Structure formats: structure tokens, C-alpha cells
Amino acid sequence: MSTNKQPVGPRASKVYRRRRLVVGLGLLAVILIIVLIVVRPGSGDEPVPAATPAATEAPDAAVDPAATDPATAPACDATSLQVEAITSAGSYDSGEEPELSLTVTNIGTVPCTLNAGTSTQVFTVTSGADVYWTSTDCQTGAADAEVTLEPNKPVSSQTPVVWDRTRSSPETCEITNREAVPGDGASYYLTVSVGGVDSAAPTQFLLN
């Protein structure tokens, strides 16, 4: 008697073999799907690195000087400026030459810019109705200087102007022996302007 079992039933044996193959492939597909869900190929345990600032910025990016330059502030309005005439002393002995300077203050509430260079500075010395000396009569090498004035922070001229105690005029600039002004306790007044803004009041000083 043969020990090989043959499929039984009304259908041919190859039909049953085909059914078993389909069922087997279906089970294999189900198992493969389950494995893919659990394993998740390519997901890994480590998170994706976050972008660093260097990855989102242009290489070698530099700060634009115009973005931080205080000169981007609006121009100063004359009504927001206070100018003061400054002398190095209240009186000067014979032979001492007065050193003259100025201070400008932004009395407004916001920063503003001003051309405070020597090209816009004028120093004038008077006594009574007489104008004895003006810095621009024989000025050379005048230069512009844009500065930003912060509110209530006085800015002074860097180098004082020295007055040689003589009368000035554009016609006497080449003369080395100009006429000396009176001394002996004579009273003089210094007024200044910068950027077209005059000092609020003259500053008095004496020449002995």
C-alpha cells in the first residue's frame, strides 16, 4: 500500500495546491507589513539635527556699518540745540592768549546729527559795538565733521582756537605784526556759532 496521500475532493489536486500557495503568500505579506510597522527602516532612534544659525545665515555676513552708524539719526533742528561759548579763563594777564572753544548740547528728546566741523564753526570777539576778531577771517584747512548728538550730552570742540589778541580782517591775514587790541582790564565778549546755530549768550572775559 502506498503511503503518499493525495488530495481528496471533487476538484483536481492542482487547484488545492494553488489555494495553499495564495494563502501562504497572503500570510507572508501580513507578516512583512507587521515587521515594517515595528522596525520602520531608516527612522532610527536619533532625532534629525536642528539647523544651526550658521546654516541659515549667509556665509561671511558682515554688519552693515550704515545700520549702526549714529549718522542715520535725523538732522538736528536749530530749536533743539544749545550752543555755549567757552573761554579758558575769565581774565588774562599781559602776554597770555585766550583759548576759545564751544559746547553744543542736544536739548531735544531724540538723537540728531550735526555738521560740527571747523567749516561750520565761527568764533567772534567783540567789545562794545566793535568786532575785533573773527575766526573765519583768516581760517585755513576748514573741515566737515558729522557728529551724532545724544539728548542732554554736551559735545565740546576738540582743539581750542587761540586768539593772538590782535584785530583781524581778511585783508591783514599775511601781516605778522597786526595791531594789538587794548588791554589794561578791557572787557571783551566771545560769541560762537556751529552749524548755523548761535550761542545763546556771549561769554565775557578780561584782557590785562
Beta strands, then each sheet from edge to edge (+ up, - down):
strand 1: 81-87
strand 2: 91-92
strand 3: 99-106
strand 4: 112-115
strand 5: 121-127
strand 6: 130-134
strand 7: 146-149
strand 8: 155-156
strand 9: 161-162
strand 10: 186-194
strand 11: 197-198
strand 12: 203-207
sheet 1: 1+ 3- 8+
sheet 2: 1+ 3- 9+
sheet 3: 2+ 12+ 10- 5+ 6-
sheet 4: 2+ 12+ 10- 11+
sheet 5: 4+ 7-
end
